[in-house]
């Protein structure tokens, strides 16, 4: 069965490699030279036309802990966002955040070495795409992603407000990234939903013909909820899950296992729902097992 760990997410690995490479040079030996060459320097950008600094500054890290946390968030958040949004829009989202923050720093005449704005943009976008998924605050306290992202972003904003112009530049970079998300992601989704409503009103017969898909998703949800409630799966449920999995494209790969949730806006209509549900049933235990026997899995 395909898994997030078997698929090659070249974009994410390249970005993580850039963070590691910059850290090896920056924190390893040639620190001052590397920082001077990659950081945001308003004079170098404006007078020297060294425009690469508008992007390279974001890959610098203050220490190894800072690098580890950025890599961890990049792996946990970037993979599902790239799967849902596609590589092109994913890279444009990061570019809007990084370059937007760099331009704001230049306008304010502020040097910048590193930025947490890209990670925070991914955090907010992940929270909007998968609001009901579960993550652990400080790797200890489990909570829904919509709450987790708001807490982490609030801490980030509070920290930026105490850092002066550099903090403001990071906040403006975050604002640029979220503006891109709203324009490219949310607004088209709203327009598409509006067109669907108009189409349904104009052609009710097509809406009736699509009820089979709605019933199928209702059954998936019932199986998911019954399993989490500790109820054993019936033979009919197992056969249904098997047939649903055969309709999916096994070569496409799946999102992170942590991203699967029937309450978010991505999983229920996804063509891979059968494979994700089967993986979930095979790798989780129900919350309350039946009294007369162990929990059954698909």
Steps between C-alpha positions, in 0.01 A plus 500: 500500500639846415614715784624854555841351579521315165425794277777734385410855596790660315397857578489446877830310504669774296376771736613302803835445330541875449439558871759235591757625248468858621535385861810291427675803351350755737535307827787279394798720417455786255221659701571873457573469128186295431281735703639804319434335164145378567337735752266787417712813462294798377806676359620189315154435354424859395845621393674173422199335331564180697139387473572140598515617860120544492475119505825363645469674837208276598714182492742623768459364855616649829607164649453124461180496709354768275593289196347183649168669577477648149575161341243327723225746409597486133464119495174490698326789325650541154430149370120505549474859374697414185285191440177700525614819327751367248869585468459824305254668736689364801825662383322826414354505852848474652640751249230754587584463870879508466536765232218709648672505838835579336358794305337636815833475683676691221231771504543536877881502465531193724755221467359149538669167574252213482122507529223292657235653274500208247446243776219708652334543161505122452359461852202727429433351155521148645254602770258632238528189281491240779329675795381183676824302479695438820844637587690518831589833659867480605476129399302432821145643493282372213254749351325577175710673234270804482570568870866400478569736208335795674703445819833466318425798275401707803833421667678590176319835471572582865869422448519710182348801674789498747774476234457840340530556122622147426196355674272733306663387175426136588139587583463678166649196328238283671233747385625475139484121509149496644387762247621268224311211660177700519526621140608169343343250740202630693342739250499247209352243739220744591431574133496128421255436786277780373504354146408160644201651681381674182545182297306296755211745490496497120537122453349313794508166313883505498497561874274198551734288285791591727329375816671161463833669565356677803365172636840341450666774705236461770585131526871579521428742783285243683776240478756753624286609794395145592863384500604788727210409731636146537246318283633204296490520122252281317584291196297743290710790631825320411372422151390862453843631609672257262287612205551866589876448510497347152348821360799703622824559310766313699778666299397846615615460861333619818521794736660471840318249727464782754295698249215249460175616659139470384418844642733708282419642157751290303466133595128416440487596129854377423535212254750333736254483792475119477876449535528754780211343690651152462838627625330671793313184601816290470721730708264624774315348790143607575440717803285237678541135406200259518466327836494145361801518276786706364459782255473385143670672215444500131 
